[in-house]
Amino acid sequence: MRRFTFLLLVACLLQACSTTSYFIVRHAEKETQTANMSSDVPLSAAGKERAEALKSQLQDKKIKHIYSTNTLRTKSTAQPLSEAIGVSIQTYDHRDTSFVSKVKTLPKGNVLIVGHSNTVDDLVNRFYPKAQLKDLPETQYGDLFIINRKGKKYSFKVGHFGK
């Protein structure tokens, strides 16, 4: 019985020490909208390459949850990784201010969230208020915002994916 209690205690300590990572990105490059297109434009060739680069960079990061807004360009950015690791894409509403709180309560596993130039900063700032990001420029792609949570402590760094 003591051995079981000890193993249970060790398991709880290991769980408390594990790190959860939240990877937040803007969708990859999109096609230029033409008069015949809806506002929900697809990825450009460069965007498809960048989505593949995101897959290559994150496929070994133990992603258990993938979230995207309900647009073609955001879902297409997440799709290569989704297919490679077998995790379905769940949509979220960028206006839902409780979304980050919900994500923080997910069972163990890292998370990818794909948003837009004017929503990624809001997500990052809700996860890690010290970051204080502003809207990304419309021409800026490839930023990979990484928030790591270990217990109640958070850290933040910025990486890059693609060319």
LODODREN-224061 format. One record per atom (N, C-alpha, C, O): z, y, x; residue number from 0. Coordinates in nm, 2 decimals. Atoms other than C-alpha are relative to their C-alpha. Layout:
BEGIN
       c3       c2       c1   baba
        Z        Y        X    NUM
...
//
This chain:
BEGIN
       c3       c2       c1   baba
     0.00    -0.12     0.08      0
     0.00     0.00     0.00      0
     0.00     0.13     0.09      0
    -0.07     0.22     0.06      0
     0.00    -0.12    -0.09      1
     0.08     0.24     0.29      1
    -0.13     0.02     0.06      1
    -0.18     0.14     0.08      1
     0.13    -0.02    -0.06      2
    -0.25     0.17     0.44      2
    -0.10     0.06    -0.09      2
    -0.18     0.15    -0.05      2
     0.08    -0.06     0.10      3
    -0.43     0.25     0.12      3
     0.03     0.15    -0.01      3
    -0.07     0.23    -0.02      3
    -0.04    -0.14     0.01      4
    -0.24     0.58     0.09      4
    -0.05     0.08     0.12      4
    -0.10     0.19     0.11      4
     0.04    -0.06    -0.12      5
    -0.32     0.66     0.45      5
    -0.15     0.02     0.00      5
    -0.20     0.13     0.03      5
     0.14    -0.01     0.01      6
    -0.69     0.59     0.40      6
    -0.05     0.11    -0.11      6
    -0.14     0.18    -0.09      6
     0.03    -0.10     0.10      7
    -0.69     0.80     0.08      7
     0.02     0.14     0.05      7
    -0.06     0.23     0.03      7
    -0.03    -0.13    -0.06      8
    -0.53     1.09     0.27      8
    -0.11     0.04     0.10      8
    -0.15     0.16     0.10      8
     0.11    -0.03    -0.10      9
    -0.79     1.07     0.55      9
    -0.13     0.03    -0.07      9
    -0.19     0.13    -0.03      9
     0.12    -0.03     0.07     10
    -1.07     1.06     0.30     10
     0.01     0.14    -0.06     10
    -0.09     0.22    -0.06     10
    -0.02    -0.14     0.05     11
    -0.93     1.38     0.13     11
    -0.01     0.10     0.11     11
    -0.07     0.21     0.08     11
     0.01    -0.09    -0.11     12
    -0.90     1.55     0.46     12
    -0.14     0.02     0.05     12
    -0.19     0.13     0.07     12
     0.14    -0.01    -0.04     13
    -1.25     1.47     0.56     13
    -0.08     0.07    -0.10     13
    -0.17     0.15    -0.06     13
     0.07    -0.08     0.10     14
    -1.38     1.60     0.23     14
     0.03     0.15     0.01     14
    -0.06     0.23    -0.01     14
    -0.04    -0.14    -0.02     15
    -1.19     1.92     0.28     15
    -0.06     0.07     0.12     15
    -0.09     0.19     0.12     15
     0.06    -0.05    -0.13     16
    -1.34     1.96     0.63     16
    -0.15     0.00    -0.01     16
    -0.21     0.06     0.09     16
     0.15     0.01     0.01     17
    -1.70     1.89     0.52     17
    -0.06     0.14    -0.03     17
     0.00     0.22    -0.09     17
     0.06    -0.13     0.02     18
    -1.94     2.18     0.53     18
    -0.11    -0.02    -0.11     18
    -0.19    -0.11    -0.10     18
     0.11    -0.01     0.09     19
    -2.17     2.27     0.24     19
    -0.09     0.12     0.04     19
    -0.04     0.23     0.06     19
     0.09    -0.10    -0.03     20
    -2.48     2.47     0.32     20
    -0.09     0.04    -0.12     20
    -0.14    -0.05    -0.19     20
     0.09    -0.06     0.10     21
    -2.67     2.70     0.08     21
    -0.12     0.06     0.07     21
    -0.09     0.16     0.14     21
     0.12    -0.06    -0.06     22
    -3.03     2.77     0.19     22
    -0.07     0.08    -0.10     22
    -0.11     0.03    -0.21     22
     0.06    -0.09     0.10     23
    -3.17     3.07     0.01     23
    -0.13     0.06     0.06     23
    -0.12     0.12     0.17     23
     0.13    -0.05    -0.05     24
    -3.54     3.17     0.05     24
    -0.07     0.07    -0.11     24
    -0.05     0.05    -0.23     24
     0.10    -0.06     0.09     25
    -3.80     3.39    -0.11     25
    -0.12    -0.09     0.00     25
    -0.14    -0.16     0.09     25
     0.12     0.09     0.01     26
    -4.11     3.21    -0.23     26
    -0.09     0.04     0.11     26
    -0.09     0.15     0.16     26
     0.10    -0.02    -0.10     27
    -4.39     3.18     0.01     27
    -0.11     0.09    -0.05     27
    -0.11     0.13    -0.17     27
     0.11    -0.09     0.04     28
    -4.70     3.40     0.01     28
    -0.08    -0.04    -0.12     28
    -0.11    -0.16    -0.14     28
     0.07     0.03     0.13     29
    -4.88     3.43    -0.32     29
    -0.14     0.06     0.01     29
    -0.17     0.14     0.09     29
     0.14    -0.05     0.01     30
    -5.24     3.48    -0.41     30
     0.01     0.15    -0.05     30
     0.11     0.19    -0.12     30
     0.02    -0.14     0.06     31
    -5.35     3.84    -0.49     31
    -0.04    -0.02    -0.15     31
    -0.13    -0.09    -0.18     31
     0.03     0.01     0.15     32
    -5.34     3.88    -0.87     32
    -0.13     0.07    -0.03     32
    -0.15     0.19     0.01     32
     0.12    -0.06     0.04     33
    -5.68     3.94    -1.01     33
     0.00     0.03    -0.15     33
     0.10    -0.01    -0.22     33
     0.00    -0.03     0.15     34
    -5.78     4.07    -1.36     34
     0.01    -0.12    -0.09     34
     0.06    -0.11    -0.20     34
     0.00     0.12     0.08     35
    -5.83     3.72    -1.48     35
     0.13    -0.09     0.01     35
     0.14    -0.19    -0.06     35
    -0.12     0.08    -0.02     36
    -5.49     3.59    -1.36     36
     0.12     0.05    -0.08     36
     0.13     0.17    -0.11     36
    -0.12    -0.04     0.06     37
    -5.16     3.59    -1.53     37
     0.09     0.06     0.11     37
     0.05     0.05     0.23     37
    -0.09    -0.05    -0.11     38
    -4.87     3.75    -1.34     38
     0.07    -0.12     0.07     38
     0.13    -0.09     0.18     38
    -0.06     0.12    -0.07     39
    -4.75     3.39    -1.25     39
    -0.11    -0.05     0.09     39
    -0.17    -0.16     0.06     39
     0.11     0.04    -0.10     40
    -4.99     3.36    -0.95     40
     0.05    -0.11     0.09     40
     0.17    -0.13     0.11     40
    -0.04     0.11    -0.09     41
    -5.00     3.05    -0.73     41
     0.02     0.05     0.14     41
    -0.01     0.16     0.17     41
    -0.01    -0.03    -0.14     42
    -4.93     3.03    -0.36     42
    -0.14     0.01     0.06     42
    -0.24    -0.05     0.01     42
     0.13    -0.01    -0.08     43
    -5.21     3.14    -0.12     43
     0.00    -0.12     0.10     43
     0.09    -0.20     0.11     43
     0.01     0.10    -0.11     44
    -5.33     2.91     0.16     44
     0.12     0.02     0.10     44
     0.18    -0.08     0.14     44
    -0.11    -0.03    -0.09     45
    -5.08     3.08     0.39     45
     0.14    -0.04    -0.06     45
     0.23    -0.09     0.01     45
    -0.12     0.03     0.07     46
    -4.81     3.03     0.13     46
     0.03    -0.16    -0.01     46
     0.14    -0.20     0.01     46
    -0.01     0.15     0.00     47
    -4.88     2.65     0.10     47
     0.04    -0.05     0.14     47
     0.12    -0.14     0.15     47
    -0.05     0.04    -0.13     48
    -4.85     2.63     0.48     48
     0.14     0.03     0.02     48
     0.22    -0.05     0.08     48
    -0.14    -0.04    -0.02     49
    -4.52     2.81     0.47     49
     0.09    -0.10    -0.08     49
     0.20    -0.13    -0.03     49
    -0.08     0.09     0.07     50
    -4.39     2.58     0.20     50
     0.01    -0.14     0.07     50
     0.11    -0.20     0.07     50
    -0.01     0.12    -0.08     51
    -4.48     2.28     0.42     51
     0.09     0.02     0.12     51
     0.17    -0.07     0.15     51
    -0.09    -0.03    -0.11     52
    -4.30     2.45     0.71     52
     0.15    -0.01    -0.05     52
     0.24    -0.05     0.02     52
    -0.13     0.01     0.06     53
    -3.99     2.48     0.48     53
     0.04    -0.14    -0.01     53
     0.16    -0.18     0.02     53
    -0.03     0.15     0.02     54
    -4.01     2.11     0.40     54
     0.04    -0.06     0.14     54
     0.14    -0.13     0.15     54
    -0.03     0.05    -0.13     55
    -4.03     2.03     0.77     55
     0.14     0.04     0.06     55
     0.20    -0.04     0.12     55
    -0.13    -0.05    -0.05     56
    -3.73     2.25     0.85     56
     0.12    -0.05    -0.07     56
     0.23    -0.07    -0.01     56
    -0.12     0.04     0.08     57
    -3.50     2.13     0.57     57
     0.00    -0.15    -0.03     57
     0.11    -0.19    -0.09     57
     0.00     0.13     0.05     58
    -3.60     1.77     0.51     58
     0.11    -0.09     0.06     58
     0.15    -0.19     0.00     58
    -0.11     0.07    -0.05     59
    -3.32     1.64     0.73     59
     0.14     0.06    -0.01     59
     0.24     0.03     0.05     59
    -0.13    -0.08     0.02     60
    -3.05     1.88     0.61     60
     0.08    -0.05    -0.12     60
     0.18     0.02    -0.16     60
    -0.08     0.07     0.10     61
    -2.91     1.65     0.34     61
     0.00     0.09    -0.13     61
     0.11     0.11    -0.19     61
     0.01    -0.08     0.12     62
    -3.03     1.87     0.05     62
     0.02    -0.09    -0.12     62
    -0.06    -0.19    -0.13     62
    -0.02     0.08     0.12     63
    -2.90     1.73    -0.28     63
    -0.03     0.07    -0.13     63
    -0.04     0.01    -0.23     63
     0.04    -0.08     0.12     64
    -2.99     2.01    -0.52     64
    -0.10     0.11     0.04     64
    -0.09     0.17     0.15     64
     0.11    -0.10    -0.02     65
    -3.30     2.23    -0.54     65
    -0.01     0.08    -0.13     65
    -0.02     0.03    -0.24     65
     0.01    -0.09     0.11     66
    -3.31     2.54    -0.76     66
    -0.12     0.10     0.02     66
    -0.14     0.14     0.13     66
     0.11    -0.09     0.00     67
    -3.61     2.76    -0.84     67
     0.00     0.08    -0.13     67
     0.03     0.03    -0.23     67
     0.03    -0.07     0.13     68
    -3.69     3.03    -1.09     68
    -0.12    -0.07    -0.06     68
    -0.18    -0.15     0.01     68
     0.10     0.07     0.08     69
    -3.94     2.93    -1.35     69
    -0.14     0.06     0.02     69
    -0.20     0.10    -0.08     69
     0.13    -0.05    -0.03     70
    -4.25     3.06    -1.17     70
    -0.08    -0.10     0.08     70
    -0.02    -0.18     0.16     70
     0.08     0.09    -0.07     71
    -4.54     2.88    -1.02     71
     0.02     0.02     0.15     71
     0.03    -0.08     0.22     71
    -0.02    -0.02    -0.15     72
    -4.49     3.04    -0.67     72
     0.13    -0.05     0.05     72
     0.13    -0.10     0.16     72
    -0.13     0.05    -0.05     73
    -4.12     2.96    -0.65     73
     0.01    -0.15     0.00     73
     0.05    -0.22     0.09     73
     0.00     0.15     0.01     74
    -4.16     2.60    -0.77     74
    -0.09    -0.06     0.10     74
    -0.06    -0.16     0.16     74
     0.09     0.05    -0.10     75
    -4.46     2.55    -0.54     75
     0.06     0.01     0.14     75
     0.02    -0.07     0.23     75
    -0.07    -0.01    -0.13     76
    -4.25     2.67    -0.25     76
     0.10    -0.11     0.03     76
     0.11    -0.16     0.14     76
    -0.10     0.11    -0.01     77
    -3.99     2.41    -0.32     77
    -0.06    -0.14    -0.01     77
     0.00    -0.24     0.04     77
     0.06     0.13     0.03     78
    -4.23     2.13    -0.42     78
    -0.01    -0.10     0.12     78
     0.02    -0.21     0.10     78
     0.01     0.10    -0.11     79
    -4.31     1.98    -0.08     79
     0.13    -0.06     0.05     79
     0.14    -0.18     0.07     79
    -0.13     0.06    -0.04     80
    -3.94     1.94     0.01     80
     0.05    -0.09    -0.11     80
     0.10    -0.20    -0.08     80
    -0.05     0.08     0.12     81
    -3.86     1.81    -0.34     81
    -0.07    -0.14     0.01     81
     0.00    -0.24    -0.01     81
     0.07     0.13    -0.01     82
    -4.13     1.54    -0.30     82
     0.04    -0.08     0.12     82
     0.06    -0.20     0.11     82
    -0.03     0.07    -0.12     83
    -4.03     1.45     0.05     83
     0.14    -0.06     0.00     83
     0.16    -0.17     0.05     83
    -0.14     0.05     0.00     84
    -3.66     1.40    -0.02     84
     0.04    -0.06    -0.14     84
     0.15    -0.12    -0.15     84
    -0.03     0.07     0.13     85
    -3.68     1.28    -0.39     85
     0.11     0.07    -0.08     85
     0.18     0.01    -0.15     85
    -0.10    -0.07     0.08     86
    -3.47     1.56    -0.53     86
    -0.08     0.09    -0.10     86
    -0.17     0.17    -0.05     86
     0.07    -0.07     0.10     87
    -3.60     1.72    -0.85     87
     0.04     0.15     0.01     87
     0.15     0.19     0.04     87
    -0.02    -0.14     0.01     88
    -3.64     2.10    -0.89     88
     0.06     0.04    -0.13     88
     0.00     0.00    -0.24     88
    -0.06    -0.04     0.12     89
    -3.41     2.25    -1.14     89
    -0.02     0.16    -0.01     89
    -0.01     0.22     0.09     89
     0.03    -0.15     0.01     90
    -3.49     2.60    -1.28     90
     0.13     0.07    -0.03     90
     0.22     0.02    -0.10     90
    -0.11    -0.08     0.03     91
    -3.24     2.88    -1.30     91
    -0.06     0.14    -0.04     91
    -0.17     0.17    -0.01     91
     0.03    -0.14     0.04     92
    -3.25     3.23    -1.45     92
     0.06     0.10     0.09     92
     0.19     0.10     0.10     92
    -0.06    -0.10    -0.10     93
    -3.21     3.50    -1.19     93
     0.09     0.10    -0.06     93
     0.16     0.17     0.01     93
    -0.09    -0.10     0.07     94
    -3.04     3.72    -1.45     94
     0.14    -0.06    -0.03     94
     0.23     0.01    -0.07     94
    -0.12     0.07     0.03     95
    -2.76     3.46    -1.49     95
     0.10     0.03     0.11     95
     0.10    -0.03     0.22     95
    -0.10    -0.04    -0.11     96
    -2.47     3.62    -1.30     96
     0.10    -0.11     0.03     96
     0.18    -0.10     0.13     96
    -0.09     0.11    -0.02     97
    -2.27     3.30    -1.33     97
    -0.06    -0.11     0.08     97
     0.00    -0.21     0.11     97
     0.07     0.11    -0.07     98
    -2.53     3.09    -1.15     98
     0.06    -0.04     0.13     98
     0.08    -0.16     0.16     98
    -0.06     0.03    -0.13     99
    -2.37     3.12    -0.81     99
     0.13    -0.08    -0.01     99
     0.16    -0.17     0.06     99
    -0.13     0.07     0.03    100
    -2.03     3.02    -0.95    100
    -0.03    -0.15    -0.03    100
     0.05    -0.24     0.01    100
     0.03     0.14     0.04    101
    -2.19     2.71    -1.10    101
    -0.05    -0.08     0.12    101
    -0.01    -0.20     0.13    101
     0.05     0.07    -0.12    102
    -2.37     2.62    -0.78    102
     0.12    -0.04     0.09    102
     0.12    -0.15     0.15    102
    -0.11     0.02    -0.09    103
    -2.04     2.65    -0.59    103
     0.09    -0.12    -0.05    103
     0.16    -0.18     0.03    103
    -0.08     0.11     0.06    104
    -1.88     2.38    -0.82    104
    -0.08    -0.13     0.00    104
    -0.03    -0.23    -0.04    104
     0.08     0.13     0.00    105
    -2.16     2.12    -0.76    105
     0.07    -0.10     0.09    105
     0.14    -0.07     0.18    105
    -0.06     0.10    -0.08    106
    -2.06     1.79    -0.62    106
    -0.06     0.01     0.15    106
    -0.16     0.09     0.17    106
     0.04    -0.01    -0.14    107
    -2.10     1.75    -0.24    107
    -0.15    -0.01     0.02    107
    -0.21    -0.09    -0.05    107
     0.14     0.00    -0.03    108
    -2.44     1.82    -0.10    108
    -0.05     0.14     0.02    108
    -0.01     0.23    -0.04    108
     0.06    -0.13    -0.03    109
    -2.65     2.10     0.04    109
    -0.09     0.04    -0.10    109
    -0.14    -0.04    -0.18    109
     0.08    -0.06     0.11    110
    -2.85     2.33    -0.18    110
    -0.11     0.09     0.05    110
    -0.09     0.17     0.15    110
     0.11    -0.09    -0.02    111
    -3.19     2.50    -0.16    111
    -0.02     0.08    -0.13    111
    -0.03     0.03    -0.24    111
     0.02    -0.09     0.12    112
    -3.24     2.81    -0.39    112
    -0.12     0.08     0.04    112
    -0.12     0.15     0.15    112
     0.12    -0.08    -0.02    113
    -3.59     2.97    -0.41    113
     0.00     0.11    -0.10    113
     0.01     0.09    -0.22    113
     0.00    -0.11     0.09    114
    -3.61     3.32    -0.55    114
    -0.11     0.10     0.04    114
    -0.22     0.05     0.08    114
     0.10    -0.11    -0.02    115
    -3.80     3.65    -0.52    115
     0.05     0.11     0.09    115
     0.17     0.11     0.12    115
    -0.04    -0.10    -0.09    116
    -3.80     3.95    -0.30    116
     0.11     0.09    -0.05    116
     0.19     0.15     0.02    116
    -0.10    -0.08     0.06    117
    -3.58     4.14    -0.54    117
     0.12    -0.08    -0.06    117
     0.20    -0.02    -0.12    117
    -0.12     0.08     0.05    118
    -3.34     3.85    -0.63    118
     0.07    -0.07     0.11    118
     0.19    -0.10     0.10    118
    -0.06     0.07    -0.11    119
    -3.27     3.68    -0.30    119
     0.12     0.07     0.05    119
     0.22     0.01     0.08    119
    -0.11    -0.08    -0.05    120
    -3.05     3.96    -0.18    120
     0.12    -0.01    -0.10    120
     0.24    -0.02    -0.05    120
    -0.11     0.01     0.09    121
    -2.84     3.94    -0.50    121
     0.07    -0.14     0.01    121
     0.19    -0.15     0.01    121
    -0.06     0.14    -0.02    122
    -2.79     3.56    -0.45    122
     0.08     0.00     0.12    122
     0.20    -0.05     0.12    122
    -0.07     0.00    -0.12    123
    -2.69     3.60    -0.09    123
     0.13     0.08    -0.01    123
     0.23     0.03     0.03    123
    -0.12    -0.08     0.01    124
    -2.45     3.88    -0.17    124
     0.10    -0.05    -0.09    124
     0.22    -0.02    -0.08    124
    -0.10     0.06     0.08    125
    -2.29     3.68    -0.44    125
     0.07    -0.12     0.07    125
     0.19    -0.15     0.05    125
    -0.05     0.11    -0.08    126
    -2.24     3.38    -0.21    126
     0.09     0.06     0.12    126
     0.20     0.01     0.14    126
    -0.07    -0.06    -0.12    127
    -2.13     3.60     0.09    127
    -0.01     0.15    -0.01    127
    -0.10     0.21     0.05    127
     0.01    -0.15     0.03    128
    -2.05     3.96    -0.01    128
    -0.01     0.08     0.13    128
    -0.05     0.19     0.12    128
     0.01    -0.08    -0.13    129
    -2.02     4.07     0.36    129
    -0.14     0.02     0.04    129
    -0.17     0.11     0.12    129
     0.13    -0.01    -0.04    130
    -2.39     4.02     0.40    130
    -0.07     0.13    -0.04    130
    -0.14     0.20     0.04    130
     0.05    -0.12     0.06    131
    -2.48     4.32     0.18    131
    -0.15     0.02     0.03    131
    -0.19     0.13     0.08    131
     0.14    -0.01    -0.01    132
    -2.85     4.26     0.18    132
    -0.06     0.09    -0.11    132
     0.00     0.11    -0.21    132
     0.07    -0.08     0.10    133
    -3.10     4.48     0.00    133
    -0.13    -0.08    -0.03    133
    -0.16    -0.17     0.04    133
     0.13     0.07     0.03    134
    -3.43     4.38    -0.17    134
    -0.09    -0.01     0.12    134
    -0.09     0.07     0.21    134
     0.10     0.02    -0.11    135
    -3.68     4.23     0.07    135
    -0.12     0.08    -0.02    135
    -0.17     0.09    -0.14    135
     0.13    -0.07     0.02    136
    -4.00     4.42     0.13    136
    -0.10    -0.10    -0.06    136
    -0.09    -0.22    -0.03    136
     0.10     0.09     0.06    137
    -4.29     4.28    -0.07    137
    -0.08    -0.08     0.09    137
    -0.13    -0.18     0.06    137
     0.09     0.07    -0.10    138
    -4.47     4.18     0.25    138
     0.08    -0.09     0.09    138
     0.02    -0.15     0.18    138
    -0.09     0.08    -0.09    139
    -4.17     3.99     0.41    139
     0.01    -0.14    -0.06    139
     0.06    -0.16    -0.17    139
    -0.02     0.15     0.04    140
    -4.18     3.61     0.40    140
     0.06    -0.07     0.11    140
     0.06    -0.03     0.23    140
    -0.05     0.09    -0.10    141
    -4.01     3.33     0.58    141
     0.14     0.01     0.04    141
     0.19    -0.06     0.13    141
    -0.14    -0.01    -0.04    142
    -3.65     3.45     0.60    142
     0.07    -0.12    -0.07    142
     0.05    -0.16    -0.18    142
    -0.08     0.11     0.05    143
    -3.41     3.16     0.56    143
     0.15     0.04     0.01    143
     0.20     0.05     0.12    143
    -0.14    -0.04     0.00    144
    -3.06     3.28     0.46    144
     0.08    -0.12    -0.02    144
     0.07    -0.20    -0.11    144
    -0.08     0.12     0.00    145
    -2.80     3.02     0.53    145
     0.15     0.04    -0.01    145
     0.20     0.11     0.07    145
    -0.14    -0.02     0.02    146
    -2.45     3.03     0.39    146
     0.07    -0.13     0.01    146
     0.04    -0.22    -0.06    146
    -0.08     0.13    -0.02    147
    -2.21     2.76     0.52    147
     0.14     0.02    -0.06    147
     0.20     0.12    -0.03    147
    -0.14     0.00     0.06    148
    -1.89     2.68     0.33    148
     0.08    -0.12     0.05    148
     0.03    -0.23     0.04    148
    -0.09     0.10    -0.04    149
    -1.61     2.49     0.49    149
     0.13     0.03    -0.05    149
     0.20     0.12    -0.01    149
    -0.13    -0.03     0.07    150
    -1.31     2.47     0.27    150
    -0.02     0.13    -0.08    150
    -0.11     0.14    -0.16    150
     0.01    -0.13     0.06    151
    -1.26     2.82     0.16    151
    -0.06     0.11     0.09    151
    -0.07     0.23     0.05    151
     0.06    -0.09    -0.10    152
    -1.42     2.98     0.46    152
    -0.16     0.00    -0.01    152
    -0.22    -0.11    -0.02    152
     0.14    -0.02     0.01    153
    -1.78     3.11     0.45    153
    -0.05     0.06     0.13    153
     0.01     0.15     0.19    153
     0.07    -0.07    -0.11    154
    -2.02     3.20     0.73    154
    -0.15     0.02    -0.04    154
    -0.20    -0.04    -0.14    154
     0.14    -0.04     0.04    155
    -2.37     3.35     0.72    155
    -0.09     0.02     0.12    155
    -0.04     0.07     0.22    155
     0.10    -0.03    -0.11    156
    -2.68     3.35     0.94    156
    -0.13     0.00    -0.07    156
    -0.16    -0.04    -0.18    156
     0.14    -0.02     0.05    157
    -3.04     3.43     0.90    157
    -0.09    -0.08     0.10    157
    -0.08    -0.06     0.22    157
     0.09     0.08    -0.08    158
    -3.31     3.19     1.02    158
    -0.14     0.04    -0.05    158
    -0.16     0.14    -0.12    158
     0.14    -0.03     0.04    159
    -3.69     3.18     0.97    159
    -0.07    -0.14    -0.01    159
    -0.04    -0.24     0.06    159
     0.08     0.12     0.01    160
    -3.94     2.92     0.86    160
    -0.15     0.04    -0.01    160
    -0.18     0.15    -0.07    160
     0.15    -0.03     0.00    161
    -4.32     2.91     0.91    161
    -0.03     0.09     0.11    161
     0.05     0.13     0.19    161
     0.06    -0.09    -0.11    162
    -4.54     3.13     1.13    162
     0.05     0.14    -0.02    162
     0.01     0.23     0.07    162
//
